[in-house]
Structures are given as structure tokens and as C-alpha cells.
Amino acid sequence: MNEAQSLKQVIGKTVKALRLRQDLTQEDLADLCNVDRSYISMIEVGRNEPSVTKLFILCKGLEIKPSDFFRLIEREYGE
């Protein structure tokens, strides 16, 4: 697995963990972010890499500051 692929996996894993912590379904998060449920699914399984703009929208839906989100990604990716 290359670095870009593993980073997509970490982003997806983090989005999913935060979504589940909020007790949200993929559909709930998609509605909050005004995107399709399949888009959320593709992110969570690491098949889609959200743009910075979409990450900020996802963070708003997940009720987390983007800086905190990126800190989680950095910590997980560094391991």
C-alpha cells in the first residue's frame, strides 16, 4: 500500500469512528453535509479522498474542529 492510499484509509477510519461516536448513520452524516450517502461510504472505506473543502464540511457535520480532526489523522498516520 502506498502512502497516499494509507492516508485515505486513515481519513476514512477516522471519519467512521467520529460518526459512530456521534451515533450517526452514514445517511445522517450525508444529510448534515449535503452529500450522497455513497460518498460517505466511499470515504470511510478509503476509496475516495475528500477535498479540503469537503473535509471542513465533514468536520462541521461531525462537530469537530478541523484542526482537531487533522491532529487525529496525524497521530493515526504517524503510527
N, C-alpha and C positions, 0 to 999 in steps of 0.2 A: 504494500500500500504506500503510495507516495504521500508527501507532506500535505499537499492540498486536499487529497482525499481524506486523510486522517483528521484534518482540521474541520472539514464538512461533517464528519462523523461526530466530533466533539460538540460542534454547534448544535447538531440535531439532538444529541443525547441531552444537552443542557436545556434546550427548548422543551423537550419532552418532560424532563424532571421538574422544571419550573411549572409547566402546565398541570402536571399531575399533583404537584404540591398545592396548587390553587383549586384542585378538584374540578378542572375544566376538561371537557371533551375536546377533541380536535375541532368539532363543529362549533363549539362555544368560542374557542380562540379565533377560529376563522371569522366568525361573525364580529367579534371585537375588533379584528384587524382589517375587516372588509376585504378578505381574500377567500379563495375557494378552499374547502376542507382538504382537497387533494394536495394543494400547495403546502399546507401544514404537514401533511403526511410525508411528502417528498423531502421536506427539510429534516424532519425527525429521523428518517432512515438514511440521511446523508446523500440523497440523490440530487438535491437542489441546494444551491448556495444562495442565500438571500443577500440582496444588495444592502448597503449601509442604511439606506432609507427604509427598507423593509425591516431591517433589524431594529431600528428605532421604533417603528410601528409595533413590532412584536413585543418589544420591551414595554411599551405603553400598555398593551393588552395583558401582559404578564405582571404588570405592576412592579417593575424593577427598573432602576436607573440603568441606562446604557453602560455607564462606567462600571457598575456592579456586575452587569452581565459579562462585559469583556474581562473583568477580573476573574470571574468563574471560568471563562473559556481559557484564559491564560494559565490558570492554575491546573486545570484538567489537561490541557495540551502539553504543558511542561512535564507532566508525569510520565 
